[in-house]
Amino acid sequence: MSEPNPVRTGPETTAESEVVDLCSELIRIDTSNYGDHSGPGERAAAEYIAEKLAEVGLEPRVLESHKGRASTVARIEGEDPSRPALLIHGHTDVVPANAADWTHHPFSGEVADGCVWGRGAVDMKDMDAMTLAVVRERLRSGRKPPRDIVLAFLADEEAGGTYGARYLVDEHPDLFEGVTEAIGEVGGFSLTVNEQLRLYLVETAQKGMHWMRLTVDGTAGHGSMTNHDNAVTELCEAVARVGRHTWPVRVTKTVRTFLDELSDALGTPLDPDDMDTTLHKLGSVAKMVGATLRNSAAPTMLGAGYKVNVIPGQATAHIDGRFLPGYEEEFLSELDRLLGPRVRREDVHADKALETGFDGALVDAMQTALRAEDPIARAVPYMLSGGTDAKSFDDLGIRCFGFAPLQLPPDLDFAGMFHGVDERVPVEGLKFGVRVLDRFIDAS
């Protein structure tokens, strides 16, 4: 794996020295989220973070929405408390992992080959660790931020945030009093174009979601008999139509800006009507960007029957549906056409799409901080194909960005790290992120 070349001088800071251990220790707390009421490890992670914050003089609150489903929130007083506050948020839960598939145990937090390995290394205990490291160093040395900062380390993001961000926004909105802007996950990572330019993708938009249960009722009967009202057959045909459907390209404001920036960077036009050629030029982020060009509906679960010789009277399936900002109505209309009249659909979890402009003082602060550590940096906006806790904070009128800065080796499949096997984050990327985050706080 080739290494990036961060530009920095002077001795390593305390935050840089500490961030790797913090990341490893957080990974070793198994916070797997299985999508039910349980949240093994989330309480332990919340208490670990609270302890690290209390050590440097903060008074964090650990709040449970359900037994074990805990989040940690703290406020740092700024030099000018009259200014609007900034929220820095991250989630502590992770998707499950099968240890047999991994090179290093997913909950070992092992440091090997220049990376910290484990479930959550990029999604998103890296940002949790960077935030903790920067805050702890600043508070030890008495360096106040320019304005109040609210820190939120949240439960349950991987299952929609019901027990984390959604609960805090609904039940404890006072914790975010005065907050107007926020940064969180899946943004600020690098895409090396050439030796003179590295793009850093800042998330300014994200697709909305409809996680759906599909149901078809049919006529139950003996498996040996001819049955023209088989629920399994009807459902499978509908699911196949959805799964094979090619949704039309829809170029949103954010994606158009991203393509324009990338076209300028590459010195070649990028045609949204020929996205196969365009995506070929994007390397490791092609999958991530490609998913923001269309609505999508991915079949993920099937269920029917209880015995091989019994035709069931009902069959069910689940679909992960994602829609672009401004295209929810089109998405649902087309989905219903594909499913047909026999299929009932109901939302298991639904949330809105988000989109904000790539402008303002906070964006300027990101660019300033990145260029101070990487002179060939250029921040550009992009859309996230998934969703984050930003959807909940948007309900409080908070303008949200994805900015968890990482400088990455050009050949690292960063998109493949999310929910993938052998998830890992480069040690030097973490240290770079600490330096950028510290500068960003001063500039914001």
C-alpha positions in Angstrom: 0.0 0.0 0.0 1.5 3.3 -1.0 1.5 6.1 1.6 0.3 9.6 1.2 2.7 12.5 1.9 1.3 14.7 4.6 2.9 18.1 4.9 3.7 18.9 8.5 6.5 20.1 10.6 7.4 20.0 14.3 7.0 17.3 16.9 4.0 15.0 17.2 1.3 16.5 19.3 -0.3 14.8 22.3 -3.5 14.3 20.3 -1.6 12.6 17.4 0.1 10.3 19.9 -3.2 9.5 21.6 -5.6 9.0 18.7 -4.4 5.6 17.6 -4.9 4.1 21.1 -8.3 5.8 21.5 -9.4 4.3 18.2 -8.1 0.8 19.1 -9.8 1.0 22.5 -13.1 2.0 21.0 -13.0 -0.8 18.5 -12.4 -3.3 21.2 -15.8 -2.4 22.7 -18.1 -4.5 20.7 -21.0 -2.2 19.9 -22.6 -4.3 17.2 -26.1 -3.1 16.3 -28.4 -6.0 15.4 -31.4 -3.8 14.6 -33.5 -4.7 17.6 -34.0 -3.3 21.1 -30.6 -4.6 22.3 -27.4 -2.6 22.0 -24.6 -4.7 23.5 -21.7 -2.5 24.2 -23.2 0.9 23.6 -23.5 1.6 27.3 -19.9 0.6 27.8 -18.8 2.9 24.9 -20.8 5.8 26.3 -19.2 5.4 29.7 -15.7 5.0 28.2 -16.2 8.3 26.3 -17.7 10.0 29.3 -14.7 9.0 31.4 -12.2 10.4 28.8 -14.1 13.7 28.7 -14.4 14.0 32.5 -10.7 13.5 32.8 -10.1 16.8 31.2 -12.7 18.8 33.1 -16.0 18.3 31.2 -19.3 17.2 32.7 -20.6 14.8 30.1 -24.1 13.3 30.4 -24.8 9.7 29.5 -28.4 9.3 28.4 -30.3 6.0 27.9 -33.3 5.8 25.6 -33.7 2.1 26.3 -31.8 -0.2 28.6 -28.2 -0.3 27.3 -28.9 2.2 24.4 -26.8 5.0 25.6 -25.3 8.2 24.1 -22.9 10.7 25.6 -23.3 14.5 25.3 -21.1 17.3 26.5 -20.7 21.0 25.9 -17.4 22.9 25.7 -17.6 26.6 26.5 -16.1 28.8 23.8 -14.4 32.2 23.9 -17.6 33.9 22.7 -20.6 32.0 24.0 -22.9 34.5 22.3 -21.9 33.1 18.9 -24.0 30.2 17.5 -22.6 26.8 18.7 -21.1 24.0 16.6 -22.1 20.4 16.9 -19.5 17.6 16.4 -21.3 14.3 16.4 -20.4 10.6 15.8 -22.0 7.3 16.5 -20.5 4.5 18.5 -22.5 1.5 17.2 -21.3 -0.6 14.3 -22.7 -3.3 12.0 -22.0 -6.9 13.1 -18.9 -8.7 11.8 -18.0 -12.4 11.3 -14.5 -12.9 12.7 -13.8 -15.9 10.5 -13.9 -13.6 7.4 -11.3 -11.2 8.7 -7.5 -11.0 8.5 -7.4 -9.5 12.0 -10.2 -10.0 14.5 -12.8 -7.3 13.9 -12.9 -6.3 17.6 -9.2 -6.5 18.3 -8.3 -2.9 17.3 -5.0 -4.3 16.1 -2.4 -2.0 14.6 -0.8 -3.7 11.6 0.6 -2.7 8.3 0.3 0.9 9.1 -3.5 0.7 9.9 -5.8 0.3 12.8 -8.0 -2.7 12.0 -11.5 -3.5 13.1 -15.2 -3.0 12.8 -15.8 0.7 13.1 -12.4 1.8 12.0 -13.9 4.1 9.4 -17.6 3.9 10.4 -17.0 5.7 12.6 -14.8 5.2 15.6 -12.0 6.9 13.7 -13.8 10.2 13.9 -14.9 9.5 17.5 -11.2 9.0 18.4 -10.1 12.1 16.5 -12.7 14.2 18.3 -11.7 12.8 21.7 -8.0 13.3 21.0 -8.4 16.9 19.9 -10.8 17.9 22.7 -8.6 16.3 25.4 -5.5 18.1 24.2 -7.2 21.4 23.9 -8.7 21.2 27.3 -5.5 20.1 29.0 -3.7 23.1 27.6 -6.6 25.5 28.3 -7.3 26.3 24.6 -10.9 27.3 24.3 -12.7 27.0 21.0 -13.9 30.3 19.4 -17.5 29.3 20.1 -19.4 26.7 22.1 -19.0 23.2 20.9 -21.5 20.4 21.6 -20.1 16.9 21.5 -22.5 14.0 20.8 -21.4 10.4 20.7 -24.5 8.5 19.7 -26.2 5.1 19.8 -28.1 3.3 17.1 -27.1 5.2 13.9 -26.7 1.9 12.0 -30.4 1.1 12.5 -31.7 4.6 11.8 -30.9 6.4 15.0 -34.2 5.8 16.9 -32.4 5.1 20.2 -29.7 7.7 19.6 -30.0 11.0 17.7 -33.7 10.7 17.1 -34.3 10.2 20.9 -32.1 13.1 21.9 -33.6 15.5 19.3 -37.2 14.6 20.4 -36.7 14.3 24.2 -33.6 16.5 25.0 -33.5 19.3 22.4 -32.2 21.7 25.0 -28.8 19.9 24.8 -28.4 21.5 21.3 -29.5 25.0 22.3 -27.9 27.6 20.1 -26.4 25.1 17.7 -26.7 26.2 14.0 -24.1 24.0 12.3 -22.7 20.5 12.6 -20.1 18.1 11.3 -20.3 14.4 11.3 -19.4 11.3 9.3 -18.5 10.3 5.8 -16.8 13.4 4.5 -13.5 15.1 4.3 -11.7 12.1 3.0 -9.2 12.4 0.1 -9.3 11.4 -3.5 -5.8 11.8 -5.1 -6.1 13.1 -8.7 -2.4 13.6 -9.4 0.8 14.9 -7.8 -0.6 18.4 -7.9 -4.1 17.9 -6.6 -5.9 16.0 -3.9 -9.7 16.4 -3.6 -11.4 16.1 -0.2 -15.0 15.1 -0.5 -17.3 17.0 1.9 -20.7 15.6 2.3 -23.4 18.3 1.7 -26.3 16.0 0.7 -27.6 12.5 1.4 -30.3 10.3 -0.1 -33.5 9.7 1.8 -34.6 6.2 2.8 -37.6 3.9 2.7 -36.8 0.6 4.4 -39.9 -1.4 3.5 -41.6 -4.7 4.2 -43.5 -6.2 1.2 -46.3 -8.6 1.7 -48.3 -10.8 -0.6 -51.3 -12.9 0.4 -52.2 -16.0 -1.5 -54.0 -19.3 -1.2 -52.5 -21.8 1.2 -52.5 -25.4 0.1 -50.7 -28.7 -0.3 -47.3 -28.5 -2.1 -48.3 -31.4 -4.4 -51.3 -29.5 -5.8 -51.4 -27.0 -8.7 -51.8 -23.5 -7.2 -52.2 -20.4 -9.4 -52.4 -18.1 -6.4 -49.0 -18.9 -4.8 -47.9 -16.0 -2.6 -44.2 -17.0 -3.0 -44.4 -16.9 -6.8 -46.1 -13.5 -6.9 -43.8 -11.9 -4.4 -40.6 -13.3 -6.0 -41.6 -12.0 -9.4 -42.2 -8.6 -8.0 -39.0 -8.5 -6.1 -37.1 -9.6 -9.2 -38.6 -6.8 -11.2 -37.5 -4.3 -8.5 -34.0 -5.8 -8.1 -33.3 -5.8 -11.9 -34.8 -2.3 -12.6 -32.4 0.3 -13.9 -33.4 3.6 -12.4 -32.9 6.7 -14.6 -30.0 9.1 -13.9 -31.0 12.2 -12.1 -28.2 14.8 -11.6 -28.9 16.8 -8.5 -27.4 20.2 -7.6 -24.7 18.6 -5.4 -23.7 15.9 -7.9 -23.6 18.5 -10.7 -21.2 20.7 -8.6 -19.1 17.6 -7.8 -18.9 16.7 -11.5 -18.0 20.3 -12.5 -15.2 20.4 -9.8 -13.9 17.0 -10.9 -14.0 17.9 -14.6 -11.9 21.0 -13.8 -9.5 18.9 -11.7 -9.1 16.3 -14.4 -9.0 18.8 -17.3 -11.6 16.8 -19.2 -15.4 17.1 -19.5 -17.5 14.6 -17.6 -20.8 13.8 -19.3 -23.7 12.9 -16.9 -25.3 11.1 -19.8 -22.3 8.8 -20.1 -21.8 7.9 -16.4 -20.0 4.6 -17.1 -17.1 6.5 -18.6 -17.3 9.1 -15.8 -17.3 6.6 -13.0 -14.3 4.8 -14.6 -12.2 7.9 -13.8 -13.1 8.0 -10.2 -11.2 5.0 -8.9 -12.0 3.9 -5.4 -14.9 6.2 -4.8 -16.7 5.2 -8.0 -19.1 3.0 -6.1 -19.9 5.7 -3.6 -20.5 8.4 -6.2 -22.3 6.0 -8.6 -24.9 5.3 -6.0 -25.8 9.1 -5.9 -26.9 9.3 -9.5 -30.1 7.3 -9.2 -32.8 6.3 -6.9 -32.3 2.7 -5.8 -34.2 -0.2 -4.3 -32.3 -3.3 -3.2 -34.1 -6.5 -2.1 -32.4 -7.7 1.1 -34.6 -10.2 2.9 -37.2 -12.9 1.9 -39.5 -14.9 4.1 -42.3 -17.5 3.6 -43.6 -20.9 4.7 -42.8 -23.3 7.5 -42.8 -26.7 5.8 -41.6 -27.9 2.4 -44.9 -29.5 1.4 -47.1 -26.6 2.4 -47.7 -23.7 0.1 -47.9 -20.7 2.5 -50.7 -18.2 2.5 -48.4 -15.3 2.8 -44.9 -14.3 1.7 -42.8 -11.3 2.8 -39.7 -9.4 1.6 -37.7 -6.4 2.7 -36.3 -3.7 0.4 -33.7 -1.0 1.2 -35.0 1.9 -0.8 -33.0 5.2 -1.3 -34.2 8.3 -3.1 -32.4 11.4 -4.2 -33.3 14.9 -2.9 -36.4 16.1 -4.7 -37.3 12.7 -6.1 -39.2 10.9 -3.4 -42.5 11.0 -5.2 -41.0 9.7 -8.4 -39.3 6.9 -6.5 -42.5 5.7 -4.8 -44.6 5.9 -7.9 -42.1 3.9 -10.0 -41.7 1.4 -7.2 -45.5 0.8 -7.0 -45.6 0.3 -10.7 -42.9 -2.4 -10.5 -44.4 -4.2 -7.5 -47.9 -4.4 -9.0 -51.3 -4.4 -7.3 -50.9 -7.6 -5.4 -48.0 -6.4 -3.3 -48.6 -4.4 -0.1 -45.7 -2.2 1.1 -45.2 -0.6 4.5 -42.3 1.4 5.8 -40.1 -0.2 8.5 -38.1 3.0 8.7 -38.3 6.1 6.5 -36.4 9.4 6.6 -35.9 12.4 4.4 -33.2 13.3 2.0 -30.9 16.3 2.8 -29.1 18.8 0.6 -27.4 22.1 1.5 -25.1 24.5 -0.4 -21.4 24.3 -0.4 -20.8 27.8 0.9 -20.4 29.9 4.0 -17.8 30.4 6.8 -17.8 26.7 7.9 -16.9 25.5 4.4 -14.2 28.2 4.3 -12.9 26.8 7.6 -12.7 23.3 6.2 -10.8 24.5 3.1 -8.4 26.5 5.3 -7.7 23.7 7.7 -7.2 21.1 4.9 -4.8 23.4 2.9 -2.7 24.1 6.0 -1.9 20.4 6.3 -2.0 19.5 2.6 -1.1 22.4 0.2 -2.6 20.5 -2.8 -6.0 20.0 -1.1 -9.2 21.2 -2.7 -12.5 20.6 -0.8 -15.5 19.6 -3.1 -19.1 18.7 -2.2 -20.6 15.3 -2.8 -23.7 13.4 -2.0 -23.7 10.4 0.4 -25.7 7.4 -0.9 -26.6 6.4 2.6 -28.0 8.3 5.6 -26.6 9.6 8.9 -27.7 11.2 12.1 -27.7 14.5 10.3 -31.3 13.7 9.3 -32.4 14.1 13.0 -30.3 17.2 13.7 -31.7 18.8 10.6 -35.1 18.8 12.3 -33.6 21.3 14.8 -32.6 23.6 12.0 -29.0 22.6 12.2 -27.1 22.8 8.9 -25.1 19.6 8.6 -22.0 18.5 6.8 -20.0 15.3 6.6 -16.5 16.3 7.6 -14.3 13.6 9.2 -11.0 14.5 7.7 -8.7 11.7 6.5 -5.8 11.7 4.0 -5.8 8.3 2.4 -3.4 6.3 0.3 -4.5 6.5 -3.4 -5.0 2.7 -3.7 -7.1 2.2 -0.6 -10.7 1.1 -1.4 -12.2 3.5 1.1 -15.8 2.9 0.0 -15.3 -0.8 0.4 -14.3 -0.3 4.1 -17.9 0.7 5.1 -19.6 -2.4 6.4 -17.0 -4.5 4.6 -14.5 -7.2 5.6 -11.1 -6.1 6.9 -12.3 -2.5 7.7 -9.2 -0.4 8.6 -8.0 3.1 8.8 -4.4 4.3 8.1 -2.5 5.5 11.2 -1.2 8.5 9.3 -4.7 9.3 8.2 -5.8 9.5 11.8 -3.0 11.8 12.7 -3.7 13.9 9.7 -7.3 14.1 10.7 -6.4 15.2 14.2 -4.3 18.1 12.9 -7.0 19.2 10.4 -9.8 18.9 13.0 -7.8 21.0 15.5 -7.2 23.7 12.8 -10.9 23.6 11.7 -12.1 24.3 15.3 -9.9 27.4 15.5 -11.0 28.6 12.0 -14.7 27.9 12.6 
